[in-house]
Amino acid sequence: MQSPGASDGASDGHTLDVYLTDDTHVADVRLDGESVYPTWFKIEWKETGELSAKIKGVRLATRYGDAITIHHEHRHQGPASAA
């Protein structure tokens, strides 16, 4: 019997979006569009360039078609004044 979210090679098409602030703190984490922050999660970068993740008992892997995206918020501070 498989645990919830365990993958046998078939994808459920999950999406994981991690939003970081300018100072690289986590601002939000969304699993299939639903905010689950704050919660424990991990993301692994594989030597093949693929990503895998585990959050709330759900396992995701880009090699099986899941989407794992890290968004970095860039705040525009306007043009620097000339001195």
PDB file of N, CA, C and O in Angstrom:
ATOM      1  N   MET A   1       0.842  -1.176   0.000  1.00  0.00           N
ATOM      2  CA  MET A   1       0.000   0.000   0.000  1.00  0.00           C
ATOM      3  C   MET A   1       0.884   1.234   0.000  1.00  0.00           C
ATOM      4  O   MET A   1       1.817   1.330   0.797  1.00  0.00           O
ATOM      5  N   GLN A   2       0.596   2.188  -0.895  1.00  0.00           N
ATOM      6  CA  GLN A   2       1.398   3.403  -0.986  1.00  0.00           C
ATOM      7  C   GLN A   2       0.880   4.460  -0.033  1.00  0.00           C
ATOM      8  O   GLN A   2      -0.318   4.556   0.232  1.00  0.00           O
ATOM      9  N   SER A   3       1.820   5.257   0.479  1.00  0.00           N
ATOM     10  CA  SER A   3       1.416   6.376   1.307  1.00  0.00           C
ATOM     11  C   SER A   3       0.866   7.477   0.417  1.00  0.00           C
ATOM     12  O   SER A   3       1.166   7.511  -0.777  1.00  0.00           O
ATOM     13  N   PRO A   4       0.051   8.394   0.984  1.00  0.00           N
ATOM     14  CA  PRO A   4      -0.496   9.483   0.173  1.00  0.00           C
ATOM     15  C   PRO A   4       0.621  10.284  -0.472  1.00  0.00           C
ATOM     16  O   PRO A   4       1.597  10.642   0.187  1.00  0.00           O
ATOM     17  N   GLY A   5       0.479  10.563  -1.747  1.00  0.00           N
ATOM     18  CA  GLY A   5       1.468  11.357  -2.446  1.00  0.00           C
ATOM     19  C   GLY A   5       2.661  10.560  -2.944  1.00  0.00           C
ATOM     20  O   GLY A   5       3.499  11.099  -3.667  1.00  0.00           O
ATOM     21  N   ALA A   6       2.757   9.286  -2.573  1.00  0.00           N
ATOM     22  CA  ALA A   6       3.889   8.480  -3.033  1.00  0.00           C
ATOM     23  C   ALA A   6       3.757   8.260  -4.531  1.00  0.00           C
ATOM     24  O   ALA A   6       2.657   8.070  -5.050  1.00  0.00           O
ATOM     25  N   SER A   7       4.872   8.287  -5.203  1.00  0.00           N
ATOM     26  CA  SER A   7       4.848   8.174  -6.657  1.00  0.00           C
ATOM     27  C   SER A   7       5.338   6.808  -7.101  1.00  0.00           C
ATOM     28  O   SER A   7       6.365   6.316  -6.634  1.00  0.00           O
ATOM     29  N   ASP A   8       4.594   6.212  -8.005  1.00  0.00           N
ATOM     30  CA  ASP A   8       5.016   4.948  -8.599  1.00  0.00           C
ATOM     31  C   ASP A   8       5.503   5.193 -10.021  1.00  0.00           C
ATOM     32  O   ASP A   8       5.609   4.264 -10.822  1.00  0.00           O
ATOM     33  N   GLY A   9       5.805   6.481 -10.333  1.00  0.00           N
ATOM     34  CA  GLY A   9       6.235   6.834 -11.672  1.00  0.00           C
ATOM     35  C   GLY A   9       5.153   7.576 -12.439  1.00  0.00           C
ATOM     36  O   GLY A   9       5.435   8.190 -13.468  1.00  0.00           O
ATOM     37  N   ALA A  10       3.925   7.527 -11.956  1.00  0.00           N
ATOM     38  CA  ALA A  10       2.833   8.254 -12.602  1.00  0.00           C
ATOM     39  C   ALA A  10       2.621   9.566 -11.859  1.00  0.00           C
ATOM     40  O   ALA A  10       2.704   9.614 -10.632  1.00  0.00           O
ATOM     41  N   SER A  11       2.348  10.625 -12.607  1.00  0.00           N
ATOM     42  CA  SER A  11       2.171  11.936 -12.011  1.00  0.00           C
ATOM     43  C   SER A  11       0.705  12.248 -11.785  1.00  0.00           C
ATOM     44  O   SER A  11      -0.159  11.884 -12.583  1.00  0.00           O
ATOM     45  N   ASP A  12       0.443  12.932 -10.675  1.00  0.00           N
ATOM     46  CA  ASP A  12      -0.881  13.476 -10.436  1.00  0.00           C
ATOM     47  C   ASP A  12      -0.938  14.915 -10.941  1.00  0.00           C
ATOM     48  O   ASP A  12      -1.966  15.581 -10.817  1.00  0.00           O
ATOM     49  N   GLY A  13       0.177  15.396 -11.517  1.00  0.00           N
ATOM     50  CA  GLY A  13       0.215  16.737 -12.067  1.00  0.00           C
ATOM     51  C   GLY A  13       0.209  17.827 -11.018  1.00  0.00           C
ATOM     52  O   GLY A  13      -0.422  18.867 -11.206  1.00  0.00           O
ATOM     53  N   HIS A  14       0.905  17.602  -9.912  1.00  0.00           N
ATOM     54  CA  HIS A  14       0.963  18.604  -8.844  1.00  0.00           C
ATOM     55  C   HIS A  14       1.812  19.804  -9.250  1.00  0.00           C
ATOM     56  O   HIS A  14       2.692  19.703 -10.104  1.00  0.00           O
ATOM     57  N   THR A  15       1.528  20.940  -8.618  1.00  0.00           N
ATOM     58  CA  THR A  15       2.371  22.123  -8.779  1.00  0.00           C
ATOM     59  C   THR A  15       2.783  22.637  -7.410  1.00  0.00           C
ATOM     60  O   THR A  15       1.981  22.678  -6.477  1.00  0.00           O
ATOM     61  N   LEU A  16       4.041  23.026  -7.306  1.00  0.00           N
ATOM     62  CA  LEU A  16       4.563  23.623  -6.087  1.00  0.00           C
ATOM     63  C   LEU A  16       5.191  24.953  -6.478  1.00  0.00           C
ATOM     64  O   LEU A  16       6.088  25.006  -7.318  1.00  0.00           O
ATOM     65  N   ASP A  17       4.709  26.026  -5.860  1.00  0.00           N
ATOM     66  CA  ASP A  17       5.249  27.360  -6.091  1.00  0.00           C
ATOM     67  C   ASP A  17       5.782  27.887  -4.770  1.00  0.00           C
ATOM     68  O   ASP A  17       5.054  27.958  -3.780  1.00  0.00           O
ATOM     69  N   VAL A  18       7.056  28.256  -4.762  1.00  0.00           N
ATOM     70  CA  VAL A  18       7.701  28.814  -3.576  1.00  0.00           C
ATOM     71  C   VAL A  18       8.033  30.269  -3.888  1.00  0.00           C
ATOM     72  O   VAL A  18       8.717  30.560  -4.869  1.00  0.00           O
ATOM     73  N   TYR A  19       7.549  31.175  -3.056  1.00  0.00           N
ATOM     74  CA  TYR A  19       7.760  32.609  -3.259  1.00  0.00           C
ATOM     75  C   TYR A  19       8.762  33.124  -2.230  1.00  0.00           C
ATOM     76  O   TYR A  19       8.551  33.002  -1.024  1.00  0.00           O
ATOM     77  N   LEU A  20       9.856  33.704  -2.728  1.00  0.00           N
ATOM     78  CA  LEU A  20      10.900  34.259  -1.873  1.00  0.00           C
ATOM     79  C   LEU A  20      10.864  35.783  -1.940  1.00  0.00           C
ATOM     80  O   LEU A  20      10.527  36.357  -2.976  1.00  0.00           O
ATOM     81  N   THR A  21      11.210  36.430  -0.843  1.00  0.00           N
ATOM     82  CA  THR A  21      11.325  37.879  -0.822  1.00  0.00           C
ATOM     83  C   THR A  21      12.706  38.269  -1.317  1.00  0.00           C
ATOM     84  O   THR A  21      13.549  37.408  -1.570  1.00  0.00           O
ATOM     85  N   ASP A  22      12.937  39.566  -1.456  1.00  0.00           N
ATOM     86  CA  ASP A  22      14.244  40.055  -1.902  1.00  0.00           C
ATOM     87  C   ASP A  22      15.382  39.564  -1.017  1.00  0.00           C
ATOM     88  O   ASP A  22      16.484  39.303  -1.498  1.00  0.00           O
ATOM     89  N   ASP A  23      15.110  39.439   0.274  1.00  0.00           N
ATOM     90  CA  ASP A  23      16.164  38.995   1.186  1.00  0.00           C
ATOM     91  C   ASP A  23      16.151  37.476   1.369  1.00  0.00           C
ATOM     92  O   ASP A  23      16.660  36.969   2.369  1.00  0.00           O
ATOM     93  N   THR A  24      15.582  36.763   0.426  1.00  0.00           N
ATOM     94  CA  THR A  24      15.544  35.296   0.315  1.00  0.00           C
ATOM     95  C   THR A  24      14.826  34.583   1.454  1.00  0.00           C
ATOM     96  O   THR A  24      15.123  33.422   1.739  1.00  0.00           O
ATOM     97  N   HIS A  25      13.896  35.251   2.103  1.00  0.00           N
ATOM     98  CA  HIS A  25      13.033  34.581   3.072  1.00  0.00           C
ATOM     99  C   HIS A  25      11.804  34.053   2.345  1.00  0.00           C
ATOM    100  O   HIS A  25      11.380  34.623   1.340  1.00  0.00           O
ATOM    101  N   VAL A  26      11.237  32.974   2.847  1.00  0.00           N
ATOM    102  CA  VAL A  26      10.034  32.412   2.233  1.00  0.00           C
ATOM    103  C   VAL A  26       8.843  33.308   2.574  1.00  0.00           C
ATOM    104  O   VAL A  26       8.576  33.584   3.744  1.00  0.00           O
ATOM    105  N   ALA A  27       8.139  33.754   1.549  1.00  0.00           N
ATOM    106  CA  ALA A  27       6.960  34.593   1.739  1.00  0.00           C
ATOM    107  C   ALA A  27       5.678  33.760   1.658  1.00  0.00           C
ATOM    108  O   ALA A  27       4.707  34.046   2.359  1.00  0.00           O
ATOM    109  N   ASP A  28       5.673  32.728   0.804  1.00  0.00           N
ATOM    110  CA  ASP A  28       4.502  31.872   0.652  1.00  0.00           C
ATOM    111  C   ASP A  28       4.920  30.579  -0.036  1.00  0.00           C
ATOM    112  O   ASP A  28       5.906  30.544  -0.773  1.00  0.00           O
ATOM    113  N   VAL A  29       4.171  29.535   0.209  1.00  0.00           N
ATOM    114  CA  VAL A  29       4.359  28.241  -0.458  1.00  0.00           C
ATOM    115  C   VAL A  29       2.971  27.772  -0.865  1.00  0.00           C
ATOM    116  O   VAL A  29       2.061  27.705  -0.038  1.00  0.00           O
ATOM    117  N   ARG A  30       2.814  27.449  -2.135  1.00  0.00           N
ATOM    118  CA  ARG A  30       1.509  27.022  -2.640  1.00  0.00           C
ATOM    119  C   ARG A  30       1.616  25.637  -3.268  1.00  0.00           C
ATOM    120  O   ARG A  30       2.446  25.399  -4.146  1.00  0.00           O
ATOM    121  N   LEU A  31       0.772  24.741  -2.806  1.00  0.00           N
ATOM    122  CA  LEU A  31       0.681  23.391  -3.353  1.00  0.00           C
ATOM    123  C   LEU A  31      -0.626  23.310  -4.117  1.00  0.00           C
ATOM    124  O   LEU A  31      -1.702  23.438  -3.533  1.00  0.00           O
ATOM    125  N   ASP A  32      -0.537  23.101  -5.406  1.00  0.00           N
ATOM    126  CA  ASP A  32      -1.714  23.053  -6.281  1.00  0.00           C
ATOM    127  C   ASP A  32      -2.583  24.299  -6.121  1.00  0.00           C
ATOM    128  O   ASP A  32      -3.811  24.220  -6.127  1.00  0.00           O
ATOM    129  N   GLY A  33      -1.915  25.463  -5.976  1.00  0.00           N
ATOM    130  CA  GLY A  33      -2.616  26.735  -5.891  1.00  0.00           C
ATOM    131  C   GLY A  33      -3.077  27.141  -4.506  1.00  0.00           C
ATOM    132  O   GLY A  33      -3.525  28.272  -4.319  1.00  0.00           O
ATOM    133  N   GLU A  34      -2.982  26.252  -3.529  1.00  0.00           N
ATOM    134  CA  GLU A  34      -3.441  26.542  -2.173  1.00  0.00           C
ATOM    135  C   GLU A  34      -2.254  26.862  -1.271  1.00  0.00           C
ATOM    136  O   GLU A  34      -1.288  26.101  -1.209  1.00  0.00           O
ATOM    137  N   SER A  35      -2.333  27.994  -0.571  1.00  0.00           N
ATOM    138  CA  SER A  35      -1.259  28.371   0.332  1.00  0.00           C
ATOM    139  C   SER A  35      -1.185  27.385   1.496  1.00  0.00           C
ATOM    140  O   SER A  35      -2.185  27.124   2.165  1.00  0.00           O
ATOM    141  N   VAL A  36      -0.002  26.846   1.728  1.00  0.00           N
ATOM    142  CA  VAL A  36       0.218  25.912   2.839  1.00  0.00           C
ATOM    143  C   VAL A  36       1.322  26.431   3.768  1.00  0.00           C
ATOM    144  O   VAL A  36       1.860  25.685   4.587  1.00  0.00           O
ATOM    145  N   TYR A  37       1.649  27.719   3.626  1.00  0.00           N
ATOM    146  CA  TYR A  37       2.693  28.336   4.446  1.00  0.00           C
ATOM    147  C   TYR A  37       2.091  28.785   5.756  1.00  0.00           C
ATOM    148  O   TYR A  37       0.977  29.307   5.725  1.00  0.00           O
ATOM    149  N   PRO A  38       2.707  28.636   6.878  1.00  0.00           N
ATOM    150  CA  PRO A  38       4.016  28.020   7.074  1.00  0.00           C
ATOM    151  C   PRO A  38       3.893  26.513   7.276  1.00  0.00           C
ATOM    152  O   PRO A  38       3.020  26.049   8.010  1.00  0.00           O
ATOM    153  N   THR A  39       4.740  25.779   6.648  1.00  0.00           N
ATOM    154  CA  THR A  39       4.821  24.338   6.843  1.00  0.00           C
ATOM    155  C   THR A  39       6.206  23.865   6.428  1.00  0.00           C
ATOM    156  O   THR A  39       6.911  24.554   5.691  1.00  0.00           O
ATOM    157  N   TRP A  40       6.585  22.701   6.899  1.00  0.00           N
ATOM    158  CA  TRP A  40       7.879  22.115   6.563  1.00  0.00           C
ATOM    159  C   TRP A  40       7.822  21.596   5.134  1.00  0.00           C
ATOM    160  O   TRP A  40       6.831  20.992   4.724  1.00  0.00           O
ATOM    161  N   PHE A  41       8.887  21.834   4.380  1.00  0.00           N
ATOM    162  CA  PHE A  41       8.995  21.268   3.035  1.00  0.00           C
ATOM    163  C   PHE A  41      10.468  21.169   2.669  1.00  0.00           C
ATOM    164  O   PHE A  41      11.324  21.800   3.289  1.00  0.00           O
ATOM    165  N   LYS A  42      10.742  20.370   1.655  1.00  0.00           N
ATOM    166  CA  LYS A  42      12.110  20.306   1.142  1.00  0.00           C
ATOM    167  C   LYS A  42      12.068  20.212  -0.369  1.00  0.00           C
ATOM    168  O   LYS A  42      11.147  19.647  -0.958  1.00  0.00           O
ATOM    169  N   ILE A  43      13.103  20.786  -0.984  1.00  0.00           N
ATOM    170  CA  ILE A  43      13.278  20.711  -2.432  1.00  0.00           C
ATOM    171  C   ILE A  43      14.682  20.182  -2.672  1.00  0.00           C
ATOM    172  O   ILE A  43      15.636  20.619  -2.028  1.00  0.00           O
ATOM    173  N   GLU A  44      14.806  19.251  -3.589  1.00  0.00           N
ATOM    174  CA  GLU A  44      16.117  18.693  -3.933  1.00  0.00           C
ATOM    175  C   GLU A  44      16.407  18.944  -5.407  1.00  0.00           C
ATOM    176  O   GLU A  44      15.564  18.716  -6.274  1.00  0.00           O
ATOM    177  N   TRP A  45      17.620  19.418  -5.664  1.00  0.00           N
ATOM    178  CA  TRP A  45      18.104  19.585  -7.033  1.00  0.00           C
ATOM    179  C   TRP A  45      18.916  18.338  -7.360  1.00  0.00           C
ATOM    180  O   TRP A  45      19.897  18.035  -6.680  1.00  0.00           O
ATOM    181  N   LYS A  46      18.510  17.622  -8.393  1.00  0.00           N
ATOM    182  CA  LYS A  46      19.200  16.396  -8.800  1.00  0.00           C
ATOM    183  C   LYS A  46      20.341  16.734  -9.755  1.00  0.00           C
ATOM    184  O   LYS A  46      20.313  17.765 -10.426  1.00  0.00           O
ATOM    185  N   GLU A  47      21.325  15.876  -9.810  1.00  0.00           N
ATOM    186  CA  GLU A  47      22.465  16.131 -10.697  1.00  0.00           C
ATOM    187  C   GLU A  47      22.070  16.116 -12.167  1.00  0.00           C
ATOM    188  O   GLU A  47      22.834  16.571 -13.018  1.00  0.00           O
ATOM    189  N   THR A  48      20.889  15.600 -12.473  1.00  0.00           N
ATOM    190  CA  THR A  48      20.388  15.587 -13.849  1.00  0.00           C
ATOM    191  C   THR A  48      19.693  16.900 -14.220  1.00  0.00           C
ATOM    192  O   THR A  48      19.306  17.092 -15.373  1.00  0.00           O
ATOM    193  N   GLY A  49      19.533  17.807 -13.244  1.00  0.00           N
ATOM    194  CA  GLY A  49      18.843  19.068 -13.476  1.00  0.00           C
ATOM    195  C   GLY A  49      17.376  19.017 -13.083  1.00  0.00           C
ATOM    196  O   GLY A  49      16.688  20.038 -13.101  1.00  0.00           O
ATOM    197  N   GLU A  50      16.902  17.845 -12.734  1.00  0.00           N
ATOM    198  CA  GLU A  50      15.507  17.706 -12.317  1.00  0.00           C
ATOM    199  C   GLU A  50      15.357  18.120 -10.856  1.00  0.00           C
ATOM    200  O   GLU A  50      16.337  18.170 -10.113  1.00  0.00           O
ATOM    201  N   LEU A  51      14.125  18.414 -10.453  1.00  0.00           N
ATOM    202  CA  LEU A  51      13.822  18.788  -9.073  1.00  0.00           C
ATOM    203  C   LEU A  51      12.856  17.781  -8.482  1.00  0.00           C
ATOM    204  O   LEU A  51      12.048  17.180  -9.189  1.00  0.00           O
ATOM    205  N   SER A  52      12.954  17.608  -7.178  1.00  0.00           N
ATOM    206  CA  SER A  52      11.946  16.832  -6.463  1.00  0.00           C
ATOM    207  C   SER A  52      11.635  17.591  -5.177  1.00  0.00           C
ATOM    208  O   SER A  52      12.443  18.393  -4.708  1.00  0.00           O
ATOM    209  N   ALA A  53      10.471  17.333  -4.618  1.00  0.00           N
ATOM    210  CA  ALA A  53      10.065  18.035  -3.412  1.00  0.00           C
ATOM    211  C   ALA A  53       9.144  17.145  -2.592  1.00  0.00           C
ATOM    212  O   ALA A  53       8.544  16.193  -3.092  1.00  0.00           O
ATOM    213  N   LYS A  54       9.056  17.494  -1.307  1.00  0.00           N
ATOM    214  CA  LYS A  54       8.115  16.823  -0.424  1.00  0.00           C
ATOM    215  C   LYS A  54       7.519  17.897   0.473  1.00  0.00           C
ATOM    216  O   LYS A  54       8.241  18.666   1.109  1.00  0.00           O
ATOM    217  N   ILE A  55       6.198  17.939   0.514  1.00  0.00           N
ATOM    218  CA  ILE A  55       5.490  18.904   1.334  1.00  0.00           C
ATOM    219  C   ILE A  55       4.134  18.326   1.732  1.00  0.00           C
ATOM    220  O   ILE A  55       3.393  17.831   0.883  1.00  0.00           O
ATOM    221  N   LYS A  56       3.817  18.390   3.009  1.00  0.00           N
ATOM    222  CA  LYS A  56       2.537  17.901   3.527  1.00  0.00           C
ATOM    223  C   LYS A  56       2.237  16.473   3.087  1.00  0.00           C
ATOM    224  O   LYS A  56       1.087  16.141   2.800  1.00  0.00           O
ATOM    225  N   GLY A  57       3.260  15.629   3.034  1.00  0.00           N
ATOM    226  CA  GLY A  57       3.083  14.228   2.672  1.00  0.00           C
ATOM    227  C   GLY A  57       2.967  13.970   1.180  1.00  0.00           C
ATOM    228  O   GLY A  57       2.804  12.823   0.764  1.00  0.00           O
ATOM    229  N   VAL A  58       3.047  15.015   0.371  1.00  0.00           N
ATOM    230  CA  VAL A  58       2.960  14.874  -1.082  1.00  0.00           C
ATOM    231  C   VAL A  58       4.362  14.921  -1.663  1.00  0.00           C
ATOM    232  O   VAL A  58       5.142  15.819  -1.343  1.00  0.00           O
ATOM    233  N   ARG A  59       4.681  13.970  -2.504  1.00  0.00           N
ATOM    234  CA  ARG A  59       5.975  13.938  -3.189  1.00  0.00           C
ATOM    235  C   ARG A  59       5.775  14.415  -4.624  1.00  0.00           C
ATOM    236  O   ARG A  59       4.869  13.968  -5.327  1.00  0.00           O
ATOM    237  N   LEU A  60       6.642  15.330  -5.038  1.00  0.00           N
ATOM    238  CA  LEU A  60       6.594  15.854  -6.395  1.00  0.00           C
ATOM    239  C   LEU A  60       7.924  15.587  -7.065  1.00  0.00           C
ATOM    240  O   LEU A  60       8.958  15.520  -6.400  1.00  0.00           O
ATOM    241  N   ALA A  61       7.902  15.433  -8.383  1.00  0.00           N
ATOM    242  CA  ALA A  61       9.139  15.253  -9.142  1.00  0.00           C
ATOM    243  C   ALA A  61       8.917  15.760 -10.554  1.00  0.00           C
ATOM    244  O   ALA A  61       7.952  15.386 -11.221  1.00  0.00           O
ATOM    245  N   THR A  62       9.830  16.624 -11.000  1.00  0.00           N
ATOM    246  CA  THR A  62       9.701  17.141 -12.358  1.00  0.00           C
ATOM    247  C   THR A  62       9.849  16.018 -13.383  1.00  0.00           C
ATOM    248  O   THR A  62       9.295  16.103 -14.479  1.00  0.00           O
ATOM    249  N   ARG A  63      10.587  14.975 -13.037  1.00  0.00           N
ATOM    250  CA  ARG A  63      10.760  13.873 -13.998  1.00  0.00           C
ATOM    251  C   ARG A  63       9.455  13.131 -14.274  1.00  0.00           C
ATOM    252  O   ARG A  63       9.340  12.425 -15.277  1.00  0.00           O
ATOM    253  N   TYR A  64       8.471  13.289 -13.385  1.00  0.00           N
ATOM    254  CA  TYR A  64       7.164  12.660 -13.587  1.00  0.00           C
ATOM    255  C   TYR A  64       6.105  13.667 -14.020  1.00  0.00           C
ATOM    256  O   TYR A  64       4.917  13.345 -14.040  1.00  0.00           O
ATOM    257  N   GLY A  65       6.526  14.886 -14.369  1.00  0.00           N
ATOM    258  CA  GLY A  65       5.584  15.868 -14.904  1.00  0.00           C
ATOM    259  C   GLY A  65       5.059  16.889 -13.919  1.00  0.00           C
ATOM    260  O   GLY A  65       4.281  17.765 -14.299  1.00  0.00           O
ATOM    261  N   ASP A  66       5.465  16.800 -12.658  1.00  0.00           N
ATOM    262  CA  ASP A  66       5.053  17.815 -11.696  1.00  0.00           C
ATOM    263  C   ASP A  66       5.825  19.103 -11.956  1.00  0.00           C
ATOM    264  O   ASP A  66       6.926  19.068 -12.504  1.00  0.00           O
ATOM    265  N   ALA A  67       5.250  20.241 -11.564  1.00  0.00           N
ATOM    266  CA  ALA A  67       5.902  21.536 -11.759  1.00  0.00           C
ATOM    267  C   ALA A  67       6.358  22.078 -10.402  1.00  0.00           C
ATOM    268  O   ALA A  67       5.561  22.193  -9.470  1.00  0.00           O
ATOM    269  N   ILE A  68       7.643  22.407 -10.305  1.00  0.00           N
ATOM    270  CA  ILE A  68       8.215  23.001  -9.092  1.00  0.00           C
ATOM    271  C   ILE A  68       8.870  24.307  -9.526  1.00  0.00           C
ATOM    272  O   ILE A  68       9.831  24.303 -10.294  1.00  0.00           O
ATOM    273  N   THR A  69       8.339  25.432  -9.025  1.00  0.00           N
ATOM    274  CA  THR A  69       8.808  26.744  -9.452  1.00  0.00           C
ATOM    275  C   THR A  69       9.156  27.591  -8.236  1.00  0.00           C
ATOM    276  O   THR A  69       8.400  27.654  -7.267  1.00  0.00           O
ATOM    277  N   ILE A  70      10.305  28.235  -8.304  1.00  0.00           N
ATOM    278  CA  ILE A  70      10.723  29.154  -7.252  1.00  0.00           C
ATOM    279  C   ILE A  70      10.639  30.562  -7.820  1.00  0.00           C
ATOM    280  O   ILE A  70      11.279  30.886  -8.820  1.00  0.00           O
ATOM    281  N   HIS A  71       9.838  31.389  -7.165  1.00  0.00           N
ATOM    282  CA  HIS A  71       9.623  32.770  -7.601  1.00  0.00           C
ATOM    283  C   HIS A  71      10.397  33.687  -6.665  1.00  0.00           C
ATOM    284  O   HIS A  71      10.282  33.573  -5.445  1.00  0.00           O
ATOM    285  N   HIS A  72      11.177  34.586  -7.229  1.00  0.00           N
ATOM    286  CA  HIS A  72      11.955  35.524  -6.422  1.00  0.00           C
ATOM    287  C   HIS A  72      11.413  36.915  -6.667  1.00  0.00           C
ATOM    288  O   HIS A  72      11.457  37.416  -7.790  1.00  0.00           O
ATOM    289  N   GLU A  73      10.900  37.541  -5.618  1.00  0.00           N
ATOM    290  CA  GLU A  73      10.302  38.869  -5.728  1.00  0.00           C
ATOM    291  C   GLU A  73      11.390  39.915  -5.893  1.00  0.00           C
ATOM    292  O   GLU A  73      12.297  40.019  -5.068  1.00  0.00           O
ATOM    293  N   HIS A  74      11.292  40.680  -6.955  1.00  0.00           N
ATOM    294  CA  HIS A  74      12.236  41.776  -7.197  1.00  0.00           C
ATOM    295  C   HIS A  74      11.489  43.082  -6.997  1.00  0.00           C
ATOM    296  O   HIS A  74      10.553  43.397  -7.732  1.00  0.00           O
ATOM    297  N   ARG A  75      11.907  43.823  -6.012  1.00  0.00           N
ATOM    298  CA  ARG A  75      11.289  45.134  -5.774  1.00  0.00           C
ATOM    299  C   ARG A  75      12.062  46.200  -6.506  1.00  0.00           C
ATOM    300  O   ARG A  75      13.273  46.334  -6.337  1.00  0.00           O
ATOM    301  N   HIS A  76      11.357  46.959  -7.321  1.00  0.00           N
ATOM    302  CA  HIS A  76      12.002  48.049  -8.062  1.00  0.00           C
ATOM    303  C   HIS A  76      12.148  49.237  -7.109  1.00  0.00           C
ATOM    304  O   HIS A  76      11.169  49.686  -6.513  1.00  0.00           O
ATOM    305  N   GLN A  77      13.365  49.739  -6.972  1.00  0.00           N
ATOM    306  CA  GLN A  77      13.631  50.834  -6.053  1.00  0.00           C
ATOM    307  C   GLN A  77      13.779  52.159  -6.782  1.00  0.00           C
ATOM    308  O   GLN A  77      14.131  53.166  -6.167  1.00  0.00           O
ATOM    309  N   GLY A  78      13.520  52.175  -8.062  1.00  0.00           N
ATOM    310  CA  GLY A  78      13.624  53.420  -8.814  1.00  0.00           C
ATOM    311  C   GLY A  78      15.052  53.699  -9.209  1.00  0.00           C
ATOM    312  O   GLY A  78      15.977  53.027  -8.753  1.00  0.00           O
ATOM    313  N   PRO A  79      15.234  54.707 -10.068  1.00  0.00           N
ATOM    314  CA  PRO A  79      16.590  55.033 -10.531  1.00  0.00           C
ATOM    315  C   PRO A  79      17.430  55.673  -9.428  1.00  0.00           C
ATOM    316  O   PRO A  79      16.927  56.426  -8.595  1.00  0.00           O
ATOM    317  N   ALA A  80      18.697  55.358  -9.447  1.00  0.00           N
ATOM    318  CA  ALA A  80      19.614  55.952  -8.466  1.00  0.00           C
ATOM    319  C   ALA A  80      19.816  57.408  -8.850  1.00  0.00           C
ATOM    320  O   ALA A  80      19.918  57.742 -10.030  1.00  0.00           O
ATOM    321  N   SER A  81      19.871  58.266  -7.849  1.00  0.00           N
ATOM    322  CA  SER A  81      20.066  59.680  -8.136  1.00  0.00           C
ATOM    323  C   SER A  81      21.529  59.937  -8.474  1.00  0.00           C
ATOM    324  O   SER A  81      22.435  59.335  -7.899  1.00  0.00           O
ATOM    325  N   ALA A  82      21.731  60.841  -9.417  1.00  0.00           N
ATOM    326  CA  ALA A  82      23.094  61.178  -9.833  1.00  0.00           C
ATOM    327  C   ALA A  82      23.725  62.100  -8.804  1.00  0.00           C
ATOM    328  O   ALA A  82      23.068  63.002  -8.286  1.00  0.00           O
ATOM    329  N   ALA A  83      24.970  61.880  -8.513  1.00  0.00           N
ATOM    330  CA  ALA A  83      25.633  62.709  -7.501  1.00  0.00           C
ATOM    331  C   ALA A  83      26.563  63.704  -8.171  1.00  0.00           C
ATOM    332  O   ALA A  83      27.215  64.495  -7.489  1.00  0.00           O
TER     333      ALA A  83
END
